[in-house]
Amino acid sequence: MRLSIFKIFGIVAVLLLVLLVSAPSVRASEVQPLAKQGVIDLGGINWEEKQSVALNGEWAFYWNELLTPTMLKEASVSAHPVYKAVPSTWKARTNASQSYSNQGYATYRLILQLGEQDIHKRFAIYMPSVATAYQLWINGELMERSGVVGVSRAEMIPKNYSKIVPFQTDRPQVELVVQVSNFVQRKGGLWESITFGPVEEIMFQRETKVLYESLIAGCLFLMGIYHFALFLTRKREKSALYFAGMSIAISIRILFLGETLAVRFFPGIPWEIGVKLEYLCASICMMFLSLFVHSQYPLESNRTIRNWCIRVGFVLVLFIVSSPPWIFTEMLVVKEIYLLVSFIYVLYVYVQAVIRKRHGALLNGFGLMVLFIAVINEILFYANLSTFEHGVAFGLLVFLFTQMINLSMAFARSFDHVERLSDELRKSNESLEQKVQRRTQALEGKNKELQMMEESRRRLLSNIAHELGTPLTSIQGFIKAMIDGVVKTDDPKYLTILYEKTIYLHQIIKDLFELSKIESRQIQFHFQPLSLLPFFYHLYEKHLLDMEKKELRFEWEMSSEKTPVEGLVIMADPLRVEQVVVNLLTNAQRYTPPGGAIRLRVDWELEAGGLGKAYVSVSDTGMGIGAESLPFVFDRFYKGNEAPKLRSGGGGLGLTISKEIIQYHQGEMCVESTVGVGSTFSFSLPVSLVQRNEEGKIS
């Protein structure tokens, strides 16, 4: 078992290491033009096929000289250049150049030989992080600068973050002149590749890098915040705090590497603060990693080694905080040894956990193996032996992902344990709880119904007492007059008045009972699909003769929309909708004098999905309703100032009942009116456009 586990880890480590080491060589295997003696030939490149070119190779190099393009044109200067390989630091020795101190200043010069077809095209130079201040001239024109170039530490101001320099050339030769100075850190010069290409491609590559770094930094930061929140909920779980510290530290470090997003978003950040944060976050992350591993596997960890990891890391943190960059950056090898030794210890703990079959140890071991390879790449990167800059960020992201899986599995096991412990109790109480719940729901339903019925009963009695009082008093007065002989008992005029009063009482009682049923939810609605236009046109035809008998002009109108009218359907109770229409038509007849007009109109509006609203309106040319009465026309028993002018009285409940019916159909009811012109009562209903089968039925 032990042999197989070690074999698995060994194979994974070797594969990752091979991929890591071979990645730069794979890129280098592509045919790339190289600068020779300060000139790079780009005339044969088809820029539509090739996205960009790294300006690597031999650049003309002038050590301890800050030369401008004008000064380089002098024969005495340009006759004796040396050539320095780019990318490389000043101290690096290559076949083409000797080694120099990383503290100093120099001038680089490169001639780009373009093709005649490239004249007047828009190109761009991608300037990466240059150590540690520079000025760039293109064809004799100062195009970009970062920091202040100087001949001493007191004169220079360090600032290094990537920039894009777009330009347009009017000649086949492009001259690049770069002044560089460094007195503040361990490496100096053009130590990263400068890229040249069409401006669109350079900007796309740059934005891709920014997106990649932002994504990784954002993911790590959110993971850190999430686990810190977990720690606040359960402070006994220290592992969540250590995990959050690792994630946040690396996310901050990413912001000061590569595209230096922190400086891009906050240009005012001093260069020294950024370098300190870059170095501090690496040591802090390793301290948190040691604590995290110990909290996960205390039996496999060694407390003494863990404490020494914390102490040494703390000393490094104090050293970085208290010393300037030109001192602590030269001590990089100490930090790298600390990181490597600490990681070997962490890897040993995880291997022991895998051997002892601890929960999640195998998955943790895989994630840590990826992170271990990434740390090795980080050491190689700072030694200029690797070009993959964000290895630790990617490795930590993989490692954190494995940890999240393990945490999810741990929570799942905890929930499963709790469920098993509570299962018996739940089963024993389940029957009783269900019975209590059913009884409670039934009682609540009955209580709600009783409350609604009681409220309806109270309102009904109150309305009866209020509305029946006036006609009963009138009837009593006429009967008393007949008894006393004031009015003849066989007088047709007064008998007719008494008859009309009893009809009015009957109508009020019937309306009150119907309204009471609607409000108490005791009335039944029988919804069914109805074809919109045929249904309302049938109502029009049904009342046409009655309108003509009363010398009224009855008109039918419909919308001019080009929708197939046979597919328009409403879900409604036909009797109740007819009751609403009849009520509106009756009111229109009552208010419209002979010779006037009443119009029944149907409109509709449909949305993209075939659903919409149908609008039915009844308009008249009657006396109209005053503006002060419009807000109250749907209130029960409201008749307004126009009531004395009516030819026949109403109970004042028809519109209230109609509005309740329309609201049951999920519609709305409204009124528009102008005194002396007429009124329009309208209501809306949900409508849909449906397909019909070959027999004409709704499918």
C-alpha positions as CSV (number, residue, x, y, z in Angstrom):
1,M,0.0,0.0,0.0
2,R,2.8,2.4,0.9
3,L,4.7,1.7,-2.3
4,S,1.7,2.3,-4.5
5,I,0.9,5.6,-2.8
6,F,4.4,6.8,-3.2
7,K,4.4,5.7,-6.8
8,I,1.3,7.7,-7.5
9,F,2.7,10.8,-5.9
10,G,6.0,10.3,-7.7
11,I,4.4,9.9,-11.1
12,V,2.2,13.1,-10.6
13,A,5.2,15.1,-9.5
14,V,7.4,14.0,-12.4
15,L,4.7,14.8,-14.9
16,L,4.0,18.2,-13.5
17,L,7.7,19.0,-13.3
18,V,8.2,17.9,-16.9
19,L,5.3,20.0,-18.1
20,L,6.7,23.0,-16.2
21,V,10.2,22.7,-17.5
22,S,9.2,21.9,-21.1
23,A,6.6,24.7,-21.4
24,P,9.2,27.4,-22.1
25,S,11.1,25.1,-24.6
26,V,7.8,24.3,-26.4
27,R,7.2,28.0,-26.9
28,A,10.8,28.5,-27.9
29,S,10.5,25.7,-30.5
30,E,8.3,28.0,-32.6
31,V,10.2,29.9,-35.3
32,Q,10.9,33.3,-33.7
33,P,13.0,36.0,-35.2
34,L,15.9,37.0,-33.0
35,A,17.8,40.3,-32.8
36,K,21.4,40.1,-34.0
37,Q,23.9,42.9,-33.2
38,G,21.1,45.3,-32.4
39,V,18.9,44.6,-35.4
40,I,15.8,42.4,-35.8
41,D,14.4,41.6,-39.2
42,L,10.6,41.6,-39.2
43,G,10.1,42.3,-42.9
44,G,9.0,38.8,-43.8
45,I,6.2,38.5,-41.1
46,N,2.6,38.4,-42.2
47,W,0.9,40.2,-39.3
48,E,-2.5,38.8,-40.2
49,E,-1.2,35.3,-39.4
50,K,1.3,36.1,-36.5
51,Q,-0.1,37.9,-33.5
52,S,3.0,39.3,-32.0
53,V,6.8,38.9,-31.7
54,A,9.0,38.9,-28.7
55,L,11.9,41.3,-29.3
56,N,14.5,38.8,-27.9
57,G,18.1,38.6,-28.9
58,E,21.1,40.9,-29.0
59,W,20.4,44.6,-28.2
60,A,23.0,47.3,-28.5
61,F,24.0,48.0,-24.9
62,Y,25.8,51.1,-23.4
63,W,26.7,50.5,-19.7
64,N,26.7,53.4,-17.3
65,E,25.5,55.7,-20.0
66,L,22.1,57.4,-20.4
67,L,22.0,58.2,-24.1
68,T,19.2,59.8,-26.1
69,P,18.5,59.0,-29.8
70,T,20.2,62.3,-30.7
71,M,23.3,61.4,-28.8
72,L,23.4,57.9,-30.4
73,K,23.6,59.4,-33.9
74,E,27.0,60.7,-33.1
75,A,29.7,58.5,-34.6
76,S,31.9,58.5,-31.5
77,V,29.1,56.9,-29.5
78,S,27.5,54.5,-31.9
79,A,30.8,53.1,-33.2
80,H,31.6,51.0,-30.0
81,P,28.5,49.3,-28.7
82,V,28.4,46.0,-26.9
83,Y,25.5,43.6,-27.2
84,K,23.4,42.4,-24.3
85,A,20.9,39.5,-24.5
86,V,17.3,40.5,-23.8
87,P,15.6,39.2,-21.7
88,S,18.2,39.0,-19.0
89,T,19.4,40.9,-15.9
90,W,22.6,42.9,-16.0
91,K,24.3,40.4,-13.8
92,A,23.4,37.4,-16.0
93,R,26.3,36.2,-18.2
94,T,25.4,35.1,-21.7
95,N,27.3,34.1,-24.8
96,A,26.8,37.5,-26.3
97,S,27.7,39.7,-23.3
98,Q,29.6,39.9,-20.1
99,S,28.2,40.3,-16.6
100,Y,27.6,43.6,-15.0
101,S,26.4,44.8,-11.6
102,N,22.7,44.9,-11.0
103,Q,23.1,48.3,-9.5
104,G,23.6,51.0,-12.1
105,Y,22.2,52.4,-15.3
106,A,22.4,51.7,-19.0
107,T,20.9,52.4,-22.5
108,Y,19.5,49.8,-24.8
109,R,19.0,50.2,-28.5
110,L,17.3,48.0,-31.1
111,I,16.4,48.6,-34.8
112,L,13.2,46.9,-36.1
113,Q,13.4,46.2,-39.8
114,L,9.8,46.1,-41.1
115,G,8.5,45.5,-44.6
116,E,7.3,48.2,-47.0
117,Q,3.8,46.9,-46.6
118,D,3.9,47.6,-42.9
119,I,4.4,51.4,-43.3
120,H,1.6,53.5,-41.8
121,K,0.2,50.5,-39.9
122,R,-0.6,50.9,-36.2
123,F,1.7,48.8,-34.0
124,A,2.3,48.7,-30.3
125,I,5.1,47.8,-27.9
126,Y,4.2,45.9,-24.7
127,M,6.6,47.0,-22.0
128,P,6.6,44.5,-19.1
129,S,8.0,45.1,-15.7
130,V,11.4,46.8,-16.1
131,A,13.9,47.0,-13.2
132,T,13.3,49.5,-12.0
133,A,12.8,52.8,-14.0
134,Y,12.9,53.5,-17.7
135,Q,12.3,55.9,-20.6
136,L,11.4,54.7,-24.1
137,W,12.0,56.5,-27.4
138,I,10.5,55.3,-30.7
139,N,12.0,56.9,-33.8
140,G,13.5,59.7,-31.7
141,E,10.3,60.6,-29.9
142,L,9.9,60.0,-26.1
143,M,6.8,57.8,-26.0
144,E,6.7,56.4,-22.4
145,R,8.4,56.5,-19.0
146,S,8.0,54.7,-15.7
147,G,9.5,56.3,-12.7
148,V,12.5,58.6,-13.0
149,V,15.7,57.4,-14.5
150,G,18.8,58.5,-12.6
151,V,22.5,57.8,-12.2
152,S,22.3,57.3,-8.4
153,R,19.8,56.0,-5.8
154,A,19.1,59.5,-4.7
155,E,18.2,60.7,-8.2
156,M,16.1,57.8,-9.5
157,I,12.5,57.1,-8.5
158,P,11.5,53.4,-9.0
159,K,8.3,52.4,-10.7
160,N,7.8,49.3,-12.7
161,Y,4.5,48.0,-14.1
162,S,3.5,46.9,-17.6
163,K,2.4,49.4,-20.2
164,I,1.3,49.4,-23.8
165,V,2.8,52.0,-26.1
166,P,0.9,52.3,-29.4
167,F,2.5,54.1,-32.4
168,Q,2.4,54.5,-36.2
169,T,5.6,54.4,-38.3
170,D,6.1,56.2,-41.6
171,R,9.3,54.3,-42.4
172,P,10.4,50.7,-42.7
173,Q,12.9,51.1,-39.9
174,V,11.8,51.6,-36.3
175,E,14.4,52.6,-33.7
176,L,13.8,51.7,-30.0
177,V,16.0,53.4,-27.4
178,V,15.4,52.5,-23.7
179,Q,17.2,54.1,-20.8
180,V,17.1,51.9,-17.6
181,S,18.4,52.5,-14.1
182,N,18.3,50.4,-11.0
183,F,19.7,51.0,-7.5
184,V,16.9,49.7,-5.4
185,Q,16.7,45.9,-5.8
186,R,18.5,42.7,-6.6
187,K,17.9,42.6,-10.4
188,G,18.3,45.3,-13.0
189,G,17.7,45.7,-16.8
190,L,15.2,44.3,-19.3
191,W,14.7,40.9,-17.6
192,E,11.4,40.2,-19.3
193,S,10.6,39.9,-23.0
194,I,9.3,43.1,-24.8
195,T,6.6,42.2,-27.2
196,F,5.8,43.9,-30.6
197,G,2.8,43.5,-32.8
198,P,-0.4,45.1,-34.2
199,V,-2.0,47.3,-31.6
200,E,-5.2,45.3,-31.4
201,E,-3.4,42.0,-30.8
202,I,-1.1,43.5,-28.1
203,M,-4.0,45.0,-26.3
204,F,-5.9,41.7,-26.5
205,Q,-3.0,39.8,-25.1
206,R,-2.6,42.3,-22.3
207,E,-6.4,42.3,-21.4
208,T,-6.3,38.4,-21.4
209,K,-3.5,38.5,-18.8
210,V,-5.4,41.0,-16.8
211,L,-8.5,38.9,-16.9
212,Y,-6.6,35.8,-15.9
213,E,-4.8,37.4,-13.0
214,S,-8.0,39.1,-11.9
215,L,-9.9,35.9,-12.0
216,I,-7.3,34.0,-9.9
217,A,-6.9,36.8,-7.4
218,G,-10.7,37.3,-7.1
219,C,-11.3,33.6,-6.5
220,L,-8.6,33.3,-3.9
221,F,-9.8,36.5,-2.1
222,L,-13.5,35.3,-2.1
223,M,-12.3,31.9,-0.7
224,G,-10.5,33.7,2.0
225,I,-13.4,35.9,3.0
226,Y,-15.7,32.9,2.9
227,H,-13.5,30.8,5.2
228,F,-13.0,33.8,7.5
229,A,-16.8,34.1,7.8
230,L,-16.9,30.4,8.7
231,F,-14.3,31.0,11.4
232,L,-16.4,33.8,12.9
233,T,-19.4,31.4,13.1
234,R,-17.3,28.7,14.7
235,K,-14.2,30.2,16.3
236,R,-13.1,26.8,17.6
237,E,-12.3,25.7,14.0
238,K,-8.9,27.5,13.6
239,S,-8.3,25.7,10.3
240,A,-10.8,28.0,8.6
241,L,-8.8,31.1,9.8
242,Y,-5.5,29.7,8.6
243,F,-7.1,28.8,5.3
244,A,-8.4,32.3,4.9
245,G,-5.0,33.8,5.7
246,M,-3.4,31.7,3.0
247,S,-5.9,32.7,0.4
248,I,-5.9,36.4,1.1
249,A,-2.1,36.6,1.3
250,I,-1.7,35.0,-2.1
251,S,-4.5,37.1,-3.7
252,I,-2.7,40.3,-2.5
253,R,0.6,39.0,-3.8
254,I,-0.9,38.4,-7.3
255,L,-1.9,42.0,-7.5
256,F,1.8,43.1,-7.4
257,L,3.1,40.5,-9.9
258,G,2.7,40.3,-13.7
259,E,0.4,43.0,-14.8
260,T,0.7,44.6,-11.3
261,L,-3.1,45.2,-11.1
262,A,-2.8,47.0,-7.8
263,V,-0.6,49.7,-9.3
264,R,-2.8,49.8,-12.4
265,F,-5.9,50.5,-10.3
266,F,-4.2,52.6,-7.7
267,P,-1.2,54.4,-9.3
268,G,-0.3,56.2,-6.1
269,I,1.0,53.1,-4.4
270,P,4.7,53.6,-3.7
271,W,7.0,51.0,-5.4
272,E,8.6,50.1,-2.1
273,I,5.3,49.2,-0.5
274,G,4.4,47.0,-3.5
275,V,7.7,45.1,-3.3
276,K,7.4,44.6,0.5
277,L,3.9,43.2,0.1
278,E,5.1,40.9,-2.6
279,Y,7.8,39.4,-0.4
280,L,5.7,39.5,2.8
281,C,2.8,37.6,1.4
282,A,4.9,34.7,0.5
283,S,6.3,34.3,4.0
284,I,2.9,34.9,5.6
285,C,1.3,32.3,3.4
286,M,3.8,29.7,4.4
287,M,3.2,30.4,8.1
288,F,-0.5,30.0,7.7
289,L,0.0,26.8,5.7
290,S,2.1,25.3,8.5
291,L,-0.7,26.1,11.0
292,F,-3.4,24.9,8.7
293,V,-1.7,21.5,8.2
294,H,-1.1,21.1,11.9
295,S,-4.8,21.8,12.6
296,Q,-5.9,19.2,10.0
297,Y,-3.6,16.4,11.0
298,P,-2.2,17.1,14.5
299,L,-1.2,13.4,15.0
300,E,1.0,13.4,11.9
301,S,2.5,16.9,12.6
302,N,5.5,17.8,14.7
303,R,4.8,20.7,17.0
304,T,8.5,21.6,17.3
305,I,9.0,21.9,13.5
306,R,5.8,23.8,13.1
307,N,6.9,26.3,15.8
308,W,10.2,26.8,14.1
309,C,8.4,27.4,10.8
310,I,6.4,30.1,12.5
311,R,9.4,31.7,14.2
312,V,11.6,31.8,11.1
313,G,8.7,33.1,9.0
314,F,8.1,35.8,11.7
315,V,11.8,36.8,11.6
316,L,11.7,37.1,7.8
317,V,8.5,39.3,8.0
318,L,10.3,41.6,10.5
319,F,13.4,41.8,8.3
320,I,11.4,42.6,5.2
321,V,9.3,45.3,7.0
322,S,12.4,47.0,8.6
323,S,14.9,46.9,5.8
324,P,14.9,48.7,2.4
325,P,14.4,46.7,-0.8
326,W,18.0,46.8,-2.0
327,I,18.8,44.8,1.2
328,F,16.0,42.3,1.6
329,T,15.7,41.5,-2.1
330,E,19.4,40.4,-2.0
331,M,18.4,37.9,0.7
332,L,16.1,36.1,-1.6
333,V,18.0,32.8,-1.3
334,V,17.2,32.7,2.5
335,K,13.5,33.1,1.8
336,E,13.6,30.4,-0.9
337,I,15.3,28.0,1.4
338,Y,12.7,28.7,4.1
339,L,9.9,28.1,1.7
340,L,11.4,24.9,0.3
341,V,12.1,23.4,3.8
342,S,8.7,24.3,5.1
343,F,7.0,22.8,2.1
344,I,8.9,19.6,2.4
345,Y,7.7,19.3,6.0
346,V,4.1,20.0,4.9
347,L,4.4,17.4,2.2
348,Y,5.8,14.9,4.7
349,V,2.7,15.5,6.9
350,Y,0.3,14.9,4.1
351,V,2.1,11.7,3.0
352,Q,1.8,10.4,6.6
353,A,-1.9,11.2,6.6
354,V,-2.4,9.3,3.3
355,I,-0.5,6.3,4.7
356,R,-2.7,6.3,7.8
357,K,-5.8,6.7,5.6
358,R,-7.1,9.9,7.2
359,H,-10.2,11.4,5.8
360,G,-9.5,13.5,2.6
361,A,-5.7,13.0,2.9
362,L,-5.4,11.6,-0.6
363,L,-7.2,14.5,-2.2
364,N,-5.2,16.9,0.0
365,G,-2.0,15.2,-1.0
366,F,-2.7,15.7,-4.7
367,G,-3.6,19.4,-4.2
368,L,-0.4,19.9,-2.2
369,M,1.7,18.1,-4.8
370,V,0.5,20.6,-7.4
371,L,1.2,23.4,-5.0
372,F,4.7,22.0,-4.3
373,I,5.5,21.9,-8.0
374,A,4.3,25.5,-8.2
375,V,6.5,26.6,-5.4
376,I,9.5,25.0,-7.1
377,N,8.5,27.0,-10.2
378,E,8.4,30.1,-8.1
379,I,12.0,29.5,-7.0
380,L,13.1,28.9,-10.5
381,F,11.2,32.0,-11.7
382,Y,13.0,34.3,-9.2
383,A,16.3,32.6,-10.3
384,N,15.4,33.5,-14.0
385,L,15.1,29.8,-14.9
386,S,11.3,29.8,-15.5
387,T,9.0,32.1,-17.4
388,F,5.7,31.0,-15.7
389,E,5.0,33.8,-13.3
390,H,1.8,32.7,-11.5
391,G,2.7,29.2,-10.6
392,V,2.0,29.6,-6.9
393,A,-1.3,31.3,-7.5
394,F,-2.5,28.5,-9.8
395,G,-1.1,25.8,-7.5
396,L,-2.8,27.3,-4.5
397,L,-6.0,27.6,-6.4
398,V,-5.9,23.9,-7.1
399,F,-4.9,23.2,-3.5
400,L,-7.7,25.3,-2.1
401,F,-10.2,23.7,-4.4
402,T,-9.3,20.3,-3.0
403,Q,-9.7,21.7,0.5
404,M,-13.1,23.0,-0.3
405,I,-14.1,19.5,-1.5
406,N,-12.8,18.0,1.7
407,L,-14.7,20.6,3.8
408,S,-17.9,19.9,1.9
409,M,-17.4,16.2,2.5
410,A,-16.7,16.8,6.2
411,F,-19.9,18.9,6.5
412,A,-21.8,16.2,4.7
413,R,-20.5,13.6,7.1
414,S,-21.5,15.8,10.0
415,F,-25.0,16.3,8.7
416,D,-25.3,12.6,8.1
417,H,-24.3,11.8,11.7
418,V,-26.8,14.3,13.0
419,E,-29.6,12.9,10.9
420,R,-28.9,9.4,12.1
421,L,-29.0,10.5,15.8
422,S,-32.2,12.4,15.3
423,D,-33.9,9.8,13.0
424,E,-35.6,7.8,15.8
425,L,-36.8,10.9,17.6
426,R,-38.2,12.3,14.4
427,K,-40.0,9.0,13.6
428,S,-41.6,8.9,17.1
429,N,-42.8,12.5,16.9
430,E,-43.7,12.5,13.2
431,S,-47.2,11.0,13.5
432,L,-48.2,13.3,16.4
433,E,-46.8,16.4,14.7
434,Q,-48.6,15.6,11.5
435,K,-51.9,15.1,13.3
436,V,-51.4,18.4,15.2
437,Q,-50.5,20.2,12.0
438,R,-53.6,18.8,10.2
439,R,-55.9,19.7,13.0
440,T,-54.3,23.2,13.3
441,Q,-54.7,23.8,9.6
442,A,-58.3,22.7,9.6
443,L,-59.1,24.8,12.6
444,E,-57.3,27.8,11.1
445,G,-59.3,27.3,7.9
446,K,-62.6,27.0,9.7
447,N,-61.8,30.0,11.8
448,K,-60.9,32.1,8.8
449,E,-64.2,31.1,7.1
450,L,-66.1,31.9,10.2
451,Q,-64.4,35.3,10.5
452,M,-65.2,36.1,6.9
453,M,-68.8,34.9,7.3
454,E,-69.2,36.9,10.5
455,E,-67.7,40.0,8.9
456,S,-70.0,39.5,5.9
457,R,-73.0,39.0,8.2
458,R,-72.2,42.2,10.1
459,R,-71.8,44.2,7.0
460,L,-75.0,42.7,5.5
461,L,-77.0,43.6,8.7
462,S,-75.5,47.0,8.8
463,N,-76.3,47.6,5.1
464,I,-79.8,46.3,5.5
465,A,-80.5,48.5,8.4
466,H,-79.1,51.5,6.6
467,E,-80.5,51.0,3.1
468,L,-83.9,49.5,3.9
469,G,-84.7,52.3,6.4
470,T,-85.5,55.0,3.8
471,P,-87.8,53.0,1.5
472,L,-89.6,51.3,4.5
473,T,-90.2,54.7,6.1
474,S,-91.7,55.9,2.8
475,I,-93.9,52.8,2.5
476,Q,-95.0,53.2,6.1
477,G,-95.9,56.9,5.4
478,F,-98.1,56.0,2.4
479,I,-99.9,53.2,4.3
480,K,-100.4,55.5,7.3
481,A,-101.9,58.2,5.0
482,M,-104.2,55.6,3.5
483,I,-105.3,54.4,7.0
484,D,-105.9,58.0,8.1
485,G,-107.9,58.8,5.0
486,V,-105.5,61.4,3.7
487,V,-104.8,59.2,0.6
488,K,-107.5,57.1,-1.1
489,T,-106.8,53.4,-0.8
490,D,-107.7,52.8,-4.4
491,D,-105.6,55.7,-5.8
492,P,-103.5,54.1,-8.7
493,K,-100.8,56.7,-8.4
494,Y,-99.9,55.9,-4.8
495,L,-100.3,52.2,-5.3
496,T,-97.8,52.4,-8.2
497,I,-95.4,54.2,-5.9
498,L,-95.8,51.5,-3.2
499,Y,-95.2,48.8,-5.8
500,E,-92.0,50.5,-7.1
501,K,-90.7,50.8,-3.6
502,T,-91.2,47.1,-2.9
503,I,-89.4,46.3,-6.2
504,Y,-86.5,48.5,-5.1
505,L,-86.4,46.8,-1.7
506,H,-86.3,43.4,-3.4
507,Q,-83.4,44.5,-5.6
508,I,-81.5,45.8,-2.7
509,I,-81.9,42.6,-0.7
510,K,-80.9,40.5,-3.6
511,D,-77.8,42.6,-4.3
512,L,-76.8,42.6,-0.7
513,F,-77.0,38.8,-0.4
514,E,-75.0,38.4,-3.6
515,L,-72.3,40.9,-2.5
516,S,-72.2,39.1,0.8
517,K,-71.6,35.8,-0.8
518,I,-68.8,37.2,-3.0
519,E,-67.0,38.8,-0.1
520,S,-67.2,35.7,2.1
521,R,-65.9,33.5,-0.8
522,Q,-69.1,31.4,-0.8
523,I,-70.0,31.9,-4.4
524,Q,-68.9,29.4,-7.0
525,F,-67.2,30.6,-10.2
526,H,-67.2,28.1,-13.2
527,F,-64.2,29.1,-15.3
528,Q,-64.0,27.8,-18.9
529,P,-62.3,28.9,-22.1
530,L,-64.3,31.4,-24.1
531,S,-63.6,32.8,-27.5
532,L,-63.2,36.5,-26.9
533,L,-65.0,38.1,-29.8
534,P,-67.8,35.6,-30.4
535,F,-68.8,35.7,-26.7
536,F,-69.1,39.5,-26.5
537,Y,-70.7,39.8,-29.9
538,H,-73.4,37.4,-28.8
539,L,-74.1,39.7,-25.8
540,Y,-74.3,42.6,-28.2
541,E,-76.9,40.8,-30.4
542,K,-78.8,39.7,-27.3
543,H,-79.4,43.3,-26.2
544,L,-79.7,45.0,-29.6
545,L,-83.5,44.7,-29.8
546,D,-84.0,46.1,-26.3
547,M,-81.8,49.1,-27.1
548,E,-83.8,49.8,-30.3
549,K,-87.1,49.7,-28.4
550,K,-85.8,52.4,-26.1
551,E,-84.8,54.5,-29.1
552,L,-81.1,54.1,-28.5
553,R,-78.4,53.5,-31.1
554,F,-76.4,50.4,-30.0
555,E,-73.0,50.1,-31.7
556,W,-70.4,47.2,-31.8
557,E,-66.7,47.9,-32.3
558,M,-63.5,45.8,-32.1
559,S,-59.8,46.4,-32.2
560,S,-58.0,46.8,-35.6
561,E,-55.1,44.6,-34.5
562,K,-54.1,42.0,-37.1
563,T,-54.1,39.2,-34.6
564,P,-56.1,36.0,-35.7
565,V,-59.3,36.7,-33.8
566,E,-60.4,33.1,-33.7
567,G,-57.4,32.2,-31.5
568,L,-58.1,34.8,-28.8
569,V,-59.4,33.0,-25.6
570,I,-60.3,34.1,-22.1
571,M,-60.7,31.9,-19.0
572,A,-64.0,33.2,-17.4
573,D,-67.3,32.3,-15.9
574,P,-69.7,33.2,-18.8
575,L,-72.7,33.9,-16.5
576,R,-70.7,36.3,-14.2
577,V,-69.1,38.2,-17.1
578,E,-72.5,38.6,-18.7
579,Q,-73.8,39.9,-15.4
580,V,-71.1,42.6,-15.5
581,V,-71.8,43.6,-19.1
582,V,-75.6,43.7,-18.5
583,N,-75.0,45.9,-15.4
584,L,-73.0,48.3,-17.4
585,L,-75.5,48.3,-20.3
586,T,-78.4,48.9,-17.9
587,N,-76.6,51.8,-16.3
588,A,-75.8,53.3,-19.8
589,Q,-79.5,53.0,-20.7
590,R,-80.5,54.7,-17.5
591,Y,-78.2,57.7,-18.1
592,T,-78.7,58.0,-21.9
593,P,-81.7,59.9,-23.3
594,P,-83.6,58.7,-26.3
595,G,-81.8,59.2,-29.5
596,G,-78.4,58.8,-27.8
597,A,-75.8,56.1,-28.6
598,I,-74.3,53.2,-26.6
599,R,-71.2,51.4,-27.8
600,L,-69.8,48.0,-26.8
601,R,-66.1,47.8,-27.8
602,V,-63.5,45.0,-27.4
603,D,-59.7,45.6,-27.7
604,W,-56.7,43.5,-26.8
605,E,-52.9,43.7,-26.4
606,L,-50.6,40.7,-26.7
607,E,-47.0,40.2,-25.7
608,A,-44.4,38.1,-27.5
609,G,-45.4,34.9,-25.7
610,G,-49.1,35.1,-26.8
611,L,-50.3,36.3,-23.4
612,G,-51.9,39.7,-22.8
613,K,-55.0,41.6,-21.8
614,A,-58.5,42.1,-23.3
615,Y,-60.3,45.4,-22.7
616,V,-64.1,45.6,-22.8
617,S,-65.7,49.0,-22.6
618,V,-69.3,50.3,-22.6
619,S,-69.6,53.9,-23.7
620,D,-72.7,56.2,-23.7
621,T,-73.6,59.7,-24.7
622,G,-75.5,60.4,-21.5
623,M,-75.3,63.1,-18.9
624,G,-71.9,62.0,-17.6
625,I,-70.5,61.9,-14.1
626,G,-68.9,64.8,-12.3
627,A,-65.1,64.7,-11.6
628,E,-65.8,64.9,-7.8
629,S,-67.9,61.7,-8.0
630,L,-65.6,59.5,-10.1
631,P,-63.4,58.2,-7.2
632,F,-66.5,56.8,-5.5
633,V,-68.6,55.3,-8.2
634,F,-67.5,51.7,-7.3
635,D,-68.3,52.2,-3.6
636,R,-71.5,50.5,-2.3
637,F,-74.7,52.5,-2.4
638,Y,-73.0,55.5,-3.9
639,K,-75.2,57.4,-6.4
640,G,-73.6,60.8,-6.6
641,N,-75.2,64.1,-7.5
642,E,-76.7,62.7,-10.7
643,A,-79.1,60.4,-8.9
644,P,-82.1,62.8,-9.0
645,K,-81.9,63.0,-12.8
646,L,-82.3,59.2,-13.3
647,R,-85.4,57.9,-15.0
648,S,-85.5,54.8,-12.7
649,G,-83.5,54.2,-9.5
650,G,-80.9,51.6,-8.8
651,G,-79.7,50.1,-5.6
652,G,-76.1,51.4,-5.8
653,L,-74.6,48.0,-5.6
654,G,-74.3,46.9,-9.2
655,L,-70.9,48.5,-9.9
656,T,-69.5,47.2,-6.6
657,I,-70.6,43.6,-7.5
658,S,-69.2,44.0,-11.0
659,K,-65.9,45.1,-9.7
660,E,-65.7,42.2,-7.3
661,I,-66.5,39.8,-10.2
662,I,-63.8,41.3,-12.4
663,Q,-61.2,41.1,-9.6
664,Y,-62.0,37.4,-9.3
665,H,-61.1,37.1,-12.9
666,Q,-57.7,38.8,-12.2
667,G,-58.8,41.9,-14.0
668,E,-59.4,45.6,-13.2
669,M,-62.3,48.0,-13.7
670,C,-62.2,51.7,-14.3
671,V,-64.3,54.6,-15.5
672,E,-63.8,57.8,-17.5
673,S,-66.5,60.4,-17.8
674,T,-67.2,64.0,-18.8
675,V,-70.3,65.9,-17.7
676,G,-72.6,66.5,-20.7
677,V,-70.6,64.2,-23.0
678,G,-71.0,60.7,-21.6
679,S,-69.2,58.0,-19.7
680,T,-67.1,55.0,-20.5
681,F,-66.9,52.0,-18.1
682,S,-64.3,49.4,-19.0
683,F,-62.7,46.3,-17.5
684,S,-59.8,44.1,-18.4
685,L,-59.5,40.3,-18.5
686,P,-56.4,38.0,-19.1
687,V,-56.4,36.8,-22.8
688,S,-54.2,34.3,-24.6
689,L,-53.6,33.4,-28.2
690,V,-54.1,29.6,-28.6
691,Q,-54.0,27.1,-31.5
692,R,-57.1,25.3,-32.7
693,N,-57.2,21.8,-34.2
694,E,-58.6,20.8,-37.5
695,E,-62.1,20.6,-36.0
696,G,-61.9,24.2,-34.8
697,K,-61.6,23.3,-31.1
698,I,-59.0,24.8,-28.7
699,S,-56.0,22.4,-28.4
